[in-house]
Amino acid sequence: MPALAKRFRVLAPDLLGQGQSAKPRGDYSLGAHANTLRDLMDALGHKRATVVGQSLGGGVAMQFAYQFPERCERLVLVDSGGLGLEVTLYLRMLTLPGFESVFPLFCTPRLREAGKRVATWLGRAGVRSTPASREIWRSYASLADAESRRAFFRSLRDVIDWSGQAVSALARLHRTAGLPTLIVWGAEDPFIPVAHAVAAHEAIPGSRLEIFDGVGHYPHCEAPERFVEVLVDFIASTKPARLLVRGQRRRSSRAARTTRRDGSREG
C-alpha cells in the first residue's frame, strides 16, 4: 500500500466482519459487502475507482462491478474466489454442520498466545516465517475472538459448502467486456487452483493474466514489488471504463433524441 500510495489515492477498508471493523449480527453476503464499499466511496467523495480484490475480496470486487458498473473504472482479481467450484478441503470442512461449535476447541486465546510464543522463539533461533505463513496465522489468530468467528462463518457459508464454492461469476463475466480487467494468481496457491485464473481470463474478453511462479495465495504479500509493478503498469496502460447502468443509458438515449442538429435542446 505505501508503494501504491506514491502514485494513487488508496482506500483499503476492512470489510464488516473483517479486521478492525465492526462484526454485527447481520448480512455478510457479497451484495452487502458491495453496498458497503459503495457507501464508503460516497462518504469519502469518490465517484469511481479501480477495484482490487483478493480471495473473498475478489468475489466482492466482482459483485461491486456487477451492481455498480458506473462506479468501477477497472477490475483487478487476485487469487479470487467465485470463479469455479474447486476450493481447498480445509475450507469445505469448516462448512460442515456443527463445526462452528467445535472450532473454538482448536482456536482459543490460550492457543493463540502459545503460538505467538513459539513464533518468537523460532525467530530468535533464526527461523524466519514466510509472508504466506504470517497471513495464514493472522487469519487463524483472529478466530479466537467469538465475534470474529461468528462473522467468519457467516461469510464462509454464503460462498462455500461441502461441495466447493457455491457462488460462481463465470457465467456473467462476459458482461465485463468493456471493463479493463487484470487477473493475478499465485501458481502455487493451495486454496484456489490457478486453473480458475485461466478460465476467467478466457471468459473476459481483453483481460490480462499474470501468473506468479513460486507464489501462493497472497501475491501482494509474497511478491509485493512485482505485484505493484504489474498493477501500476496495468493502470497506466488502460483507460478507465465509463460504464452506465440501464436507467442511465435510457436517459442518455432520450437526451440524444431531444437534441437538435445545431446542439440546442428541445423543450
N, C-alpha and C positions, 0 to 999 in steps of 0.2 A: 504493500500500500504506500509506503513512503516514496518508493521509486515512481509509482504511477502518479502520485500527487504532485510531482515536479512538473508534469505535463497536463494533468487533468484535475477537475474537481471530483473527488472520490467520496461516494456515500457507501458506507459498509455497515448497515444496521444488523443487529441481532434480531432475527425474526421472533415473534411471540413464541414463547416456549423454549427459546434457544439462548445460550449465553447469559448475558446480564439482563435481558428483557424479562418482562413480567410473564408469569406462567398461569394465567387464569384458567378456570374450567370453561371451556368454550370450543369453538370451531378451529381446528388446525388443518383444514383441508388446503389443497393447493390454491383454490379460488380465494379462500380467506386470506392466505398469505399475500396473494397478488393484490388484493384490495388494500392490505396494509401498506404495501410498497407504494401504491398509487396515492394513498392518503399522506404518506410521509413526503413524497415528492411535492404534493400540493402544499403541505405545511411549510416546506423549505423553499417554495417558489420555483421549482424546476418543472418545466413542461414536458421535456423529453430527456432520454438518457440511453446510453449504451448499457444494456443489461447483461451482467455476468453472473452465472450461477454454477455452483459445483455440487455434485451429488444431489441431495434433495433440493438444494438451491437451483439446480438446473431445471428440475421439474417446475419450480416456482417461476423461474425466468420464462419458460415456455408458456406457462399459463398466463403470465403477465402480458406477453406478446400477443396471445390469443384474445384476451379480454380487452386489452387497451393498446391496439396496434398503433394508434395515433401518438402514444407516449414512448414508443420503442424505436430508437434510431438504428440499433444493431443488436444482435443476439450472440452471446458467447456461452457455449455449453462446455463445461469442464467435468469429465467423468460423470456425466449427468444420469440421473435416474429418469425413468419414464420413456425409455427408448427401446424396450424389449422385455421379454419375460424373465430372463435369467438374472439371478442375484445370488449372492453367497448364502450357503446353508445356514450360517450363523444368524443372519437377519431373518430368514424364513422361520427358523426355530423360535425366535423371540415372539412370533405372532401366534404361537400355539395357545389354545385356551388354557387359562390358569397360569401361564408362565409369568405374567406380570406380578402375581402374588408370590411366586417362588424366587424371582430375580433378586429381591433385596437380600437374600441369604448370601448371594455371590458378590454383592456390591454394597458394603456398609461403610460408614465413615471410618471405622477402625481399620478395615482392609485398605481403604484409600490412603490413610496415614502410613500404614505399614508399607504400602507400595512406594510412597514418597521416600521413606527412609531407605528402602532397598535401592531406589534410583540414585539417591545421594551417595550411598556407599559405593555403588558401581562407578559413579562419576569420579569419586576420589581415587578409585582403583584404576582409572584410565579408560574405562569402558564408556564410550560415547553413544548416546541414543541417536537414532535417526529422526529426521523430521516427520516421517510417517508414523513411527512408533510414538512420538510425542503427541501427534494429533489423535491417535487411537487412545492413548492414555487419557488425554483431556476429555474425550467423549465418555470413556468409561467412568472416570472420576466424577463427572458431573451427575451421573445417575445415582450417586449415593444420596442425593437430595430428593426427597419424596415428590416435591412439586415438579422438579425437572424430569423425574422418572415418569410421572403421570403424563406430562406434555409429550415426552418422547414416544411413549407407547400409543398415544392418540395419533400422533403424526405418522408413526410407522404403519399402523393398521389401516390408515387411509390410503396407503400406496402399495403395501406388500401384504401377501398372505402366504400360506404354506406352499402354494404352487409357484410363487415368484412374485414379480411385480404385477400389481393389479391394475395399474394405470399405464397406458402407452399412448404417446402422441404421434407415433409413426404414420398413422392413417391421415393426420391432418397437417403434416409437415409441409406438404406441397403448397399450403396457403402462405408459407413464409417466403415464397419465391422472390418477392420484392424487398425482402429484409436481409441485408448483409449478415451472414452467419458464419461464425468461427467455431469449430469443434476441436477441442484439445483433450487428449486422452493419454493416460499412462499405459504403456504397453504391458506392464506387469500388474495392472490393477487386480487385486484379489477379490474385490467385492462385486464389480460390474465388468463383464468382459469387454475387451476392446472391439469385438465384433459389432457391438451396439453403435460405436462411433462410425464404423464403415457403413452400416445400414442407414444411419441418419444422414451421413454425407451423400449417399446415393439418393435419398428421399428429398433432399433440399437442393433444388437447382442453384448452381452458382456458389454453393457453400465451400468453405476452406477447411481442410482437415489437417491437423498437426498431431502426430503420434510421437510421444516422448519415450524413447528406448530407455530401459533401466529405471523407469519411474512407475510408481504405483498409483494409488487413488488420489493423491494430493499433489498434482504437478506444480501448483502455485507455491507450495511449501517445499517440495523436494527439489525443484529446479526453478527457483524464483527468478533468476536472471534471465533464463531462456523464456520463461513464461511472460515476463514483462516485455522482452524484445518482440515476441510474437504478437502480443496484444497491441503494443504500440504500432507495429507495422500494419496490422490489420486495420486499426482505426485510421491511420494515415493514408492507406491505400483504398479506402472505400468511402463513398458518400453516404451521409446519414439518410435513412429512409424517411419519407414523408407520407406515411400511410394514413388513410381516413377510415373511419367507421362507416357503416352503411348509411346511417342517417345523415352524416356529413356529406357523403357522396351525392345523395338525393338533393340536399340543399344546394350543393355546388352546381349540380346539373340545372336546377331551376334558375339559379342566378345567371348561369351562362345563357340560358334560353331567353332571359328577360334583359339581356344586354344588347343594345343596338350595335350596328357595324361601326358607328363612329365612337363607340366606347361609352356612350351615355346609357344610363339605366332607364328602363321603362317604369312607369308608376305601378 
